[in-house]
Amino acid sequence: MSFIDAIAAATAATSISRAGWHTPVADDHPATALLCAKAVRSRCAAVMRHVEAGNSALFTWQPQHLPATAAYVADTIRHDYPDLAVPYHSRWRHFEAGGVDRWAALAARAGLDDTPLERARVAFDLVIPSVLLDAGAGTAWRYRDGANGLSLGRSEGLGVASFALFAGGGFSADPARPLRSDAAALARLAPARLAEAFQASAANPLVGLEGRAALLRRLGEVMEATPAVFGRPARLGHLVDYLAARAAGRPLDAGEVLAVLLRALGPVWPGRTVMDGVPLGDCWPHPALPGDGLVPFHKLTQWLTYSLLEPLQQAGFTISGVDRLSGLPEYRNGGLLLDFGVIAPRDPALLAEPLTVDSPAIIEWRALTVIGLDRLADAVRAELGLSAASFPLPCVLQGGTWSAGRRIAADRRPGGAPPLAILSDGTVF
């Protein structure tokens, strides 16, 4: 029996089987309510209500600045995409840095264009570890893409560096099949190997190098312990087959893809909140939340979901419910709202204080960013004369809020640093 046949036999289309998972999550487990896109919006909305009611000691919401922000984002979109044909916000855009379509060239060389499912598997093998490596690089680090004569920093540099590492077989334990990411290779990835691949050194420091390597090693361990999704031998590309079996010929809901990733990859994240044995990932406490008091963001996992939709569509899958996913609460989108004063600190000194990812200010700012992006998206569409159906949220992000956040940061601060000083461990931002 093939891997996909085994999945189809073991997995119902509407529920996640408990067999073969590192950390099974039953549908009635209390963590289930937090491991979904709906929880991100609903709980961030509670934080927004708390702030709008004037109950926050940290921030205020200033909606009078939304029109100017929307005009700035719309101007950025028109400049970068004059025809308004904006792709989804995803990791694939970074692989195209410098106008070079590295993925198309690699797929053609490997003969993947005539095998849509295997092309999607290899795309998953590439993009999943690349997204997990996409936490902020810091302002000093650069990656030299010698083949194309480019010096790249931040997300573009991280994307191209991880692409080169993958293309060279860095995530495969089988030299005869380099274009895959398997558990055996990931579980033994050393920081020195990652430093070499990313050209990191004392003179070219990369923030969170140890944390990045540890995250990929943990990914390998979790894959090995989750054969229901990643098969045996465990390979990230097998997730395509898992999703194909769950879809069973129907449209694949983007929120369902996220839910699968949150359950399958939740145990990867280090040092996070655990609820009755289930790791919650990017989920943090806030006093505005009743009950368990937690607000989920799932930023990297949502970013990963956006990045998986494109190869799934290219393989012939129909995707629905893209707007179920939220905007990404990170320093470009959230920085845009701070720089325009839509989110305003009660004490301006807060912006100069180094803050950890679990600090109350960072948690509240991220929650405001999620809801703020929904409101800003509506205003941007009005500026462009487009509907939500024709210009969904991932297009607003790509066109868009992320680029506009980078643009205004570059105008206001040397090196384009965000308006908040964030102490990152390489696993959130």
ZAKE-102699 format. One record per residue (C-alpha): residue in one letter; y, x, z; residue number from 1. Coordinates in nm, 2 decimals. Layout:
<sites>
SITE,A,Y,X,Z,NUM .
...
</sites>
This chain:
<sites>
SITE,M,0.00,0.00,0.00,1 .
SITE,S,0.34,0.14,-0.09,2 .
SITE,F,0.62,0.17,0.16,3 .
SITE,I,0.81,-0.12,0.02,4 .
SITE,D,0.50,-0.34,0.02,5 .
SITE,A,0.44,-0.25,0.38,6 .
SITE,I,0.79,-0.34,0.47,7 .
SITE,A,0.77,-0.67,0.28,8 .
SITE,A,0.45,-0.76,0.47,9 .
SITE,A,0.59,-0.67,0.81,10 .
SITE,T,0.95,-0.79,0.79,11 .
SITE,A,1.08,-1.14,0.76,12 .
SITE,A,1.40,-1.19,0.56,13 .
SITE,T,1.59,-1.34,0.85,14 .
SITE,S,1.48,-1.13,1.14,15 .
SITE,I,1.43,-0.77,1.23,16 .
SITE,S,1.07,-0.68,1.32,17 .
SITE,R,1.03,-0.50,1.66,18 .
SITE,A,0.75,-0.28,1.54,19 .
SITE,G,0.82,0.08,1.43,20 .
SITE,W,1.17,0.11,1.58,21 .
SITE,H,1.31,0.38,1.80,22 .
SITE,T,1.48,0.12,2.02,23 .
SITE,P,1.37,-0.24,1.93,24 .
SITE,V,1.64,-0.50,1.98,25 .
SITE,A,1.51,-0.86,2.02,26 .
SITE,D,1.73,-1.14,1.88,27 .
SITE,D,1.78,-1.27,2.24,28 .
SITE,H,1.87,-0.93,2.38,29 .
SITE,P,2.22,-0.93,2.54,30 .
SITE,A,2.32,-0.63,2.32,31 .
SITE,T,2.27,-0.84,2.00,32 .
SITE,A,2.60,-1.02,2.05,33 .
SITE,L,2.78,-0.69,2.02,34 .
SITE,L,2.59,-0.53,1.73,35 .
SITE,C,2.76,-0.73,1.45,36 .
SITE,A,3.08,-0.75,1.26,37 .
SITE,K,3.17,-1.09,1.41,38 .
SITE,A,3.19,-0.93,1.76,39 .
SITE,V,3.43,-0.67,1.64,40 .
SITE,R,3.68,-0.92,1.52,41 .
SITE,S,3.64,-1.17,1.80,42 .
SITE,R,3.67,-0.92,2.08,43 .
SITE,C,3.96,-0.73,1.92,44 .
SITE,A,4.13,-1.07,1.88,45 .
SITE,A,4.10,-1.11,2.26,46 .
SITE,V,4.28,-0.78,2.31,47 .
SITE,M,4.55,-0.88,2.06,48 .
SITE,R,4.61,-1.21,2.26,49 .
SITE,H,4.63,-1.00,2.58,50 .
SITE,V,4.90,-0.78,2.42,51 .
SITE,E,5.09,-1.06,2.25,52 .
SITE,A,5.11,-1.24,2.58,53 .
SITE,G,5.29,-0.94,2.73,54 .
SITE,N,5.01,-0.85,2.96,55 .
SITE,S,4.96,-0.49,2.84,56 .
SITE,A,5.12,-0.20,3.02,57 .
SITE,L,5.04,0.02,2.71,58 .
SITE,F,5.16,-0.15,2.39,59 .
SITE,T,5.35,-0.43,2.24,60 .
SITE,W,5.30,-0.61,1.91,61 .
SITE,Q,5.61,-0.62,1.68,62 .
SITE,P,5.53,-0.85,1.39,63 .
SITE,Q,5.88,-0.83,1.25,64 .
SITE,H,5.78,-0.49,1.11,65 .
SITE,L,5.49,-0.62,0.91,66 .
SITE,P,5.68,-0.70,0.59,67 .
SITE,A,5.82,-0.35,0.56,68 .
SITE,T,5.47,-0.21,0.62,69 .
SITE,A,5.32,-0.44,0.36,70 .
SITE,A,5.58,-0.34,0.10,71 .
SITE,Y,5.51,0.03,0.17,72 .
SITE,V,5.13,-0.03,0.13,73 .
SITE,A,5.18,-0.23,-0.19,74 .
SITE,D,5.40,0.05,-0.33,75 .
SITE,T,5.13,0.30,-0.25,76 .
SITE,I,4.87,0.08,-0.43,77 .
SITE,R,5.08,0.04,-0.74,78 .
SITE,H,5.14,0.41,-0.75,79 .
SITE,D,4.78,0.51,-0.72,80 .
SITE,Y,4.62,0.22,-0.90,81 .
SITE,P,4.88,0.08,-1.16,82 .
SITE,D,4.63,-0.16,-1.29,83 .
SITE,L,4.54,-0.28,-0.94,84 .
SITE,A,4.17,-0.21,-1.01,85 .
SITE,V,4.10,-0.07,-0.67,86 .
SITE,P,3.74,0.03,-0.57,87 .
SITE,Y,3.60,-0.03,-0.23,88 .
SITE,H,3.70,0.20,0.05,89 .
SITE,S,3.40,0.43,0.08,90 .
SITE,R,3.28,0.79,0.10,91 .
SITE,W,3.23,0.80,-0.28,92 .
SITE,R,3.60,0.84,-0.34,93 .
SITE,H,3.60,1.17,-0.15,94 .
SITE,F,3.32,1.30,-0.37,95 .
SITE,E,3.56,1.25,-0.66,96 .
SITE,A,3.83,1.48,-0.51,97 .
SITE,G,4.04,1.66,-0.76,98 .
SITE,G,3.93,1.41,-1.03,99 .
SITE,V,3.58,1.56,-1.05,100 .
SITE,D,3.30,1.30,-1.05,101 .
SITE,R,3.04,1.52,-0.87,102 .
SITE,W,2.79,1.24,-0.80,103 .
SITE,A,2.77,1.12,-1.17,104 .
SITE,A,2.71,1.48,-1.28,105 .
SITE,L,2.44,1.54,-1.02,106 .
SITE,A,2.27,1.21,-1.10,107 .
SITE,A,2.27,1.29,-1.47,108 .
SITE,R,2.13,1.64,-1.41,109 .
SITE,A,1.85,1.50,-1.19,110 .
SITE,G,1.76,1.23,-1.45,111 .
SITE,L,1.84,0.95,-1.20,112 .
SITE,D,2.03,0.73,-1.44,113 .
SITE,D,1.71,0.57,-1.58,114 .
SITE,T,1.56,0.50,-1.24,115 .
SITE,P,1.80,0.26,-1.06,116 .
SITE,L,1.61,0.24,-0.73,117 .
SITE,E,1.55,0.61,-0.70,118 .
SITE,R,1.91,0.67,-0.79,119 .
SITE,A,2.01,0.44,-0.50,120 .
SITE,R,1.76,0.62,-0.26,121 .
SITE,V,1.92,0.96,-0.35,122 .
SITE,A,2.27,0.80,-0.31,123 .
SITE,F,2.17,0.69,0.05,124 .
SITE,D,2.02,1.03,0.12,125 .
SITE,L,2.36,1.18,0.03,126 .
SITE,V,2.61,0.94,0.17,127 .
SITE,I,2.46,0.87,0.52,128 .
SITE,P,2.48,1.22,0.66,129 .
SITE,S,2.81,1.27,0.48,130 .
SITE,V,2.96,0.97,0.65,131 .
SITE,L,2.83,1.09,0.99,132 .
SITE,L,3.00,1.42,0.93,133 .
SITE,D,3.33,1.25,0.85,134 .
SITE,A,3.50,1.27,1.19,135 .
SITE,G,3.85,1.43,1.18,136 .
SITE,A,3.84,1.79,1.07,137 .
SITE,G,4.17,1.90,1.23,138 .
SITE,T,4.48,2.02,1.05,139 .
SITE,A,4.38,2.38,1.01,140 .
SITE,W,4.04,2.36,0.84,141 .
SITE,R,4.00,2.39,0.46,142 .
SITE,Y,3.70,2.39,0.22,143 .
SITE,R,3.72,2.60,-0.09,144 .
SITE,D,3.55,2.44,-0.39,145 .
SITE,G,3.52,2.75,-0.60,146 .
SITE,A,3.35,2.57,-0.90,147 .
SITE,N,3.66,2.36,-0.95,148 .
SITE,G,3.93,2.58,-0.81,149 .
SITE,L,4.02,2.35,-0.53,150 .
SITE,S,4.12,2.39,-0.16,151 .
SITE,L,4.05,2.07,0.02,152 .
SITE,G,4.11,1.96,0.38,153 .
SITE,R,4.03,1.66,0.59,154 .
SITE,S,3.81,1.39,0.45,155 .
SITE,E,3.80,1.52,0.10,156 .
SITE,G,3.70,1.87,0.22,157 .
SITE,L,3.44,1.73,0.45,158 .
SITE,G,3.30,1.51,0.17,159 .
SITE,V,3.28,1.78,-0.09,160 .
SITE,A,3.14,2.03,0.16,161 .
SITE,S,2.86,1.78,0.26,162 .
SITE,F,2.80,1.70,-0.11,163 .
SITE,A,2.74,2.07,-0.18,164 .
SITE,L,2.51,2.11,0.12,165 .
SITE,F,2.31,1.81,0.01,166 .
SITE,A,2.29,1.91,-0.36,167 .
SITE,G,2.16,2.25,-0.25,168 .
SITE,G,1.87,2.10,-0.06,169 .
SITE,G,2.03,2.14,0.28,170 .
SITE,F,1.89,1.81,0.41,171 .
SITE,S,1.54,1.83,0.25,172 .
SITE,A,1.23,2.00,0.40,173 .
SITE,D,1.07,2.01,0.06,174 .
SITE,P,1.21,2.28,-0.18,175 .
SITE,A,1.05,2.10,-0.47,176 .
SITE,R,1.25,1.78,-0.40,177 .
SITE,P,1.59,1.90,-0.28,178 .
SITE,L,1.78,1.57,-0.34,179 .
SITE,R,1.67,1.39,-0.03,180 .
SITE,S,1.75,1.37,0.34,181 .
SITE,D,1.44,1.38,0.55,182 .
SITE,A,1.39,1.37,0.93,183 .
SITE,A,1.22,1.72,0.94,184 .
SITE,A,1.52,1.90,0.78,185 .
SITE,L,1.79,1.71,0.97,186 .
SITE,A,1.61,1.75,1.31,187 .
SITE,R,1.63,2.13,1.29,188 .
SITE,L,1.99,2.16,1.14,189 .
SITE,A,2.16,2.44,1.34,190 .
SITE,P,2.53,2.46,1.40,191 .
SITE,A,2.53,2.80,1.23,192 .
SITE,R,2.40,2.65,0.91,193 .
SITE,L,2.66,2.37,0.92,194 .
SITE,A,2.93,2.63,0.98,195 .
SITE,E,2.82,2.83,0.68,196 .
SITE,A,2.81,2.53,0.46,197 .
SITE,F,3.15,2.41,0.57,198 .
SITE,Q,3.30,2.76,0.56,199 .
SITE,A,3.40,2.72,0.93,200 .
SITE,S,3.51,3.03,1.12,201 .
SITE,A,3.75,3.14,1.38,202 .
SITE,A,4.01,3.17,1.10,203 .
SITE,N,3.91,2.84,0.95,204 .
SITE,P,3.83,2.62,1.26,205 .
SITE,L,3.65,2.29,1.21,206 .
SITE,V,3.69,2.04,1.50,207 .
SITE,G,3.37,1.92,1.66,208 .
SITE,L,3.13,2.15,1.47,209 .
SITE,E,2.86,2.15,1.75,210 .
SITE,G,2.89,1.77,1.79,211 .
SITE,R,2.84,1.72,1.41,212 .
SITE,A,2.53,1.93,1.40,213 .
SITE,A,2.39,1.76,1.71,214 .
SITE,L,2.46,1.42,1.56,215 .
SITE,L,2.25,1.51,1.25,216 .
SITE,R,1.97,1.65,1.45,217 .
SITE,R,1.97,1.33,1.65,218 .
SITE,L,1.97,1.14,1.33,219 .
SITE,G,1.65,1.32,1.23,220 .
SITE,E,1.48,1.24,1.56,221 .
SITE,V,1.57,0.87,1.54,222 .
SITE,M,1.45,0.85,1.18,223 .
SITE,E,1.12,0.99,1.27,224 .
SITE,A,1.08,0.73,1.55,225 .
SITE,T,1.18,0.44,1.32,226 .
SITE,P,0.91,0.42,1.05,227 .
SITE,A,0.98,0.05,1.00,228 .
SITE,V,1.30,0.15,0.82,229 .
SITE,F,1.27,0.51,0.72,230 .
SITE,G,0.89,0.53,0.64,231 .
SITE,R,0.66,0.82,0.68,232 .
SITE,P,0.75,1.09,0.61,233 .
SITE,A,1.09,0.97,0.73,234 .
SITE,R,1.36,0.97,0.46,235 .
SITE,L,1.70,0.81,0.46,236 .
SITE,G,1.65,0.68,0.11,237 .
SITE,H,1.37,0.45,0.23,238 .
SITE,L,1.64,0.23,0.37,239 .
SITE,V,1.69,0.10,0.02,240 .
SITE,D,1.34,-0.03,0.01,241 .
SITE,Y,1.38,-0.19,0.36,242 .
SITE,L,1.69,-0.37,0.24,243 .
SITE,A,1.52,-0.48,-0.09,244 .
SITE,A,1.23,-0.63,0.11,245 .
SITE,R,1.47,-0.82,0.34,246 .
SITE,A,1.68,-0.95,0.05,247 .
SITE,A,1.36,-1.08,-0.13,248 .
SITE,G,1.57,-1.17,-0.44,249 .
SITE,R,1.86,-1.33,-0.26,250 .
SITE,P,2.21,-1.19,-0.22,251 .
SITE,L,2.23,-0.92,0.05,252 .
SITE,D,2.50,-1.00,0.30,253 .
SITE,A,2.72,-0.70,0.40,254 .
SITE,G,2.72,-0.81,0.76,255 .
SITE,E,2.34,-0.80,0.76,256 .
SITE,V,2.35,-0.45,0.62,257 .
SITE,L,2.58,-0.35,0.91,258 .
SITE,A,2.35,-0.52,1.16,259 .
SITE,V,2.05,-0.33,1.04,260 .
SITE,L,2.24,0.00,1.06,261 .
SITE,L,2.36,-0.07,1.41,262 .
SITE,R,2.01,-0.13,1.53,263 .
SITE,A,1.85,0.15,1.34,264 .
SITE,L,2.12,0.41,1.40,265 .
SITE,G,2.25,0.30,1.74,266 .
SITE,P,2.04,0.55,1.93,267 .
SITE,V,2.19,0.84,1.73,268 .
SITE,W,2.53,0.82,1.91,269 .
SITE,P,2.55,1.04,2.22,270 .
SITE,G,2.69,0.96,2.56,271 .
SITE,R,2.78,0.60,2.48,272 .
SITE,T,2.74,0.27,2.67,273 .
SITE,V,2.38,0.14,2.70,274 .
SITE,M,2.30,-0.22,2.77,275 .
SITE,D,1.95,-0.29,2.91,276 .
SITE,G,1.82,0.01,2.73,277 .
SITE,V,2.00,-0.05,2.40,278 .
SITE,P,2.27,0.20,2.30,279 .
SITE,L,2.59,0.02,2.19,280 .
SITE,G,2.75,0.30,1.99,281 .
SITE,D,3.12,0.27,1.92,282 .
SITE,C,3.18,0.01,2.20,283 .
SITE,W,3.42,0.05,2.49,284 .
SITE,P,3.56,-0.13,2.80,285 .
SITE,H,3.89,-0.32,2.80,286 .
SITE,P,4.02,-0.54,3.08,287 .
SITE,A,4.11,-0.83,2.85,288 .
SITE,L,3.75,-0.89,2.78,289 .
SITE,P,3.56,-1.13,3.01,290 .
SITE,G,3.19,-1.10,3.09,291 .
SITE,D,3.06,-0.76,3.00,292 .
SITE,G,3.42,-0.64,2.93,293 .
SITE,L,3.33,-0.45,2.61,294 .
SITE,V,3.50,-0.44,2.28,295 .
SITE,P,3.30,-0.30,1.98,296 .
SITE,F,3.45,-0.12,1.68,297 .
SITE,H,3.15,0.04,1.50,298 .
SITE,K,3.40,0.23,1.29,299 .
SITE,L,3.17,0.50,1.14,300 .
SITE,T,2.88,0.25,1.09,301 .
SITE,Q,3.12,0.00,0.91,302 .
SITE,W,3.25,0.29,0.70,303 .
SITE,L,2.89,0.37,0.62,304 .
SITE,T,2.82,0.01,0.53,305 .
SITE,Y,3.11,0.01,0.29,306 .
SITE,S,2.97,0.33,0.14,307 .
SITE,L,2.62,0.19,0.09,308 .
SITE,L,2.73,-0.13,-0.09,309 .
SITE,E,2.84,0.06,-0.40,310 .
SITE,P,2.50,0.22,-0.48,311 .
SITE,L,2.33,-0.11,-0.39,312 .
SITE,Q,2.54,-0.29,-0.64,313 .
SITE,Q,2.48,-0.03,-0.90,314 .
SITE,A,2.10,-0.07,-0.84,315 .
SITE,G,2.13,-0.44,-0.92,316 .
SITE,F,2.17,-0.59,-0.58,317 .
SITE,T,2.41,-0.88,-0.53,318 .
SITE,I,2.63,-0.83,-0.23,319 .
SITE,S,2.79,-1.12,-0.04,320 .
SITE,G,3.02,-1.14,0.27,321 .
SITE,V,3.21,-0.82,0.22,322 .
SITE,D,3.50,-0.96,0.42,323 .
SITE,R,3.27,-1.01,0.72,324 .
SITE,L,3.33,-0.64,0.78,325 .
SITE,S,3.65,-0.54,0.95,326 .
SITE,G,3.92,-0.28,0.88,327 .
SITE,L,3.84,0.06,1.02,328 .
SITE,P,4.02,0.14,1.35,329 .
SITE,E,4.09,0.51,1.30,330 .
SITE,Y,4.40,0.73,1.29,331 .
SITE,R,4.51,0.66,0.93,332 .
SITE,N,4.50,0.29,0.95,333 .
SITE,G,4.61,0.27,1.31,334 .
SITE,G,4.86,0.55,1.26,335 .
SITE,L,5.03,0.35,0.98,336 .
SITE,L,5.09,0.06,1.22,337 .
SITE,L,5.22,0.30,1.49,338 .
SITE,D,5.45,0.48,1.24,339 .
SITE,F,5.60,0.15,1.12,340 .
SITE,G,5.64,0.02,1.48,341 .
SITE,V,5.41,-0.27,1.43,342 .
SITE,I,5.22,-0.14,1.73,343 .
SITE,A,5.47,0.01,1.97,344 .
SITE,P,5.40,0.20,2.29,345 .
SITE,R,5.58,0.08,2.60,346 .
SITE,D,5.63,0.45,2.69,347 .
SITE,P,5.71,0.67,2.39,348 .
SITE,A,5.57,0.97,2.58,349 .
SITE,L,5.23,0.82,2.53,350 .
SITE,L,5.24,0.95,2.17,351 .
SITE,A,5.27,1.31,2.29,352 .
SITE,E,4.99,1.30,2.54,353 .
SITE,P,4.65,1.43,2.43,354 .
SITE,L,4.41,1.13,2.46,355 .
SITE,T,4.03,1.11,2.46,356 .
SITE,V,3.85,0.85,2.26,357 .
SITE,D,3.75,0.66,2.57,358 .
SITE,S,4.11,0.64,2.71,359 .
SITE,P,4.25,0.29,2.76,360 .
SITE,A,4.53,0.36,2.52,361 .
SITE,I,4.30,0.46,2.24,362 .
SITE,I,4.07,0.16,2.30,363 .
SITE,E,4.36,-0.08,2.30,364 .
SITE,W,4.53,0.08,1.99,365 .
SITE,R,4.21,0.06,1.80,366 .
SITE,A,4.16,-0.31,1.89,367 .
SITE,L,4.51,-0.39,1.78,368 .
SITE,T,4.45,-0.20,1.45,369 .
SITE,V,4.15,-0.42,1.36,370 .
SITE,I,4.34,-0.74,1.39,371 .
SITE,G,4.66,-0.58,1.26,372 .
SITE,L,4.48,-0.48,0.94,373 .
SITE,D,4.37,-0.84,0.87,374 .
SITE,R,4.73,-0.96,0.91,375 .
SITE,L,4.86,-0.67,0.70,376 .
SITE,A,4.60,-0.74,0.43,377 .
SITE,D,4.73,-1.09,0.39,378 .
SITE,A,5.09,-0.96,0.36,379 .
SITE,V,4.99,-0.69,0.11,380 .
SITE,R,4.81,-0.95,-0.11,381 .
SITE,A,5.13,-1.16,-0.10,382 .
SITE,E,5.33,-0.86,-0.22,383 .
SITE,L,5.09,-0.80,-0.50,384 .
SITE,G,5.04,-1.17,-0.59,385 .
SITE,L,4.66,-1.14,-0.54,386 .
SITE,S,4.41,-1.35,-0.35,387 .
SITE,A,4.16,-1.25,-0.09,388 .
SITE,A,3.87,-1.32,-0.33,389 .
SITE,S,4.01,-1.09,-0.60,390 .
SITE,F,4.14,-0.82,-0.36,391 .
SITE,P,3.91,-0.81,-0.06,392 .
SITE,L,3.97,-0.61,0.25,393 .
SITE,P,3.79,-0.29,0.14,394 .
SITE,C,4.02,-0.27,-0.16,395 .
SITE,V,4.33,-0.31,0.07,396 .
SITE,L,4.19,-0.03,0.28,397 .
SITE,Q,4.13,0.20,-0.02,398 .
SITE,G,4.44,0.13,-0.21,399 .
SITE,G,4.59,0.09,0.05,400 .
SITE,T,4.64,0.12,0.42,401 .
SITE,W,4.44,0.44,0.45,402 .
SITE,S,4.64,0.62,0.18,403 .
SITE,A,4.97,0.48,0.31,404 .
SITE,G,4.88,0.60,0.66,405 .
SITE,R,4.82,0.95,0.52,406 .
SITE,R,5.14,0.93,0.32,407 .
SITE,I,5.37,0.84,0.60,408 .
SITE,A,5.21,1.09,0.83,409 .
SITE,A,5.28,1.36,0.58,410 .
SITE,D,5.64,1.25,0.56,411 .
SITE,R,5.69,1.24,0.94,412 .
SITE,R,5.49,1.53,1.08,413 .
SITE,P,5.40,1.89,0.97,414 .
SITE,G,5.04,1.89,0.84,415 .
SITE,G,5.02,1.51,0.83,416 .
SITE,A,4.90,1.48,1.18,417 .
SITE,P,4.85,1.13,1.32,418 .
SITE,P,5.12,0.99,1.56,419 .
SITE,L,4.87,1.00,1.85,420 .
SITE,A,4.72,1.32,1.98,421 .
SITE,I,4.35,1.25,1.98,422 .
SITE,L,4.09,1.48,2.14,423 .
SITE,S,3.79,1.42,1.92,424 .
SITE,D,3.43,1.53,1.98,425 .
SITE,G,3.35,1.50,1.61,426 .
SITE,T,3.16,1.17,1.64,427 .
SITE,V,3.43,0.89,1.64,428 .
SITE,F,3.74,1.01,1.45,429 .
</sites>
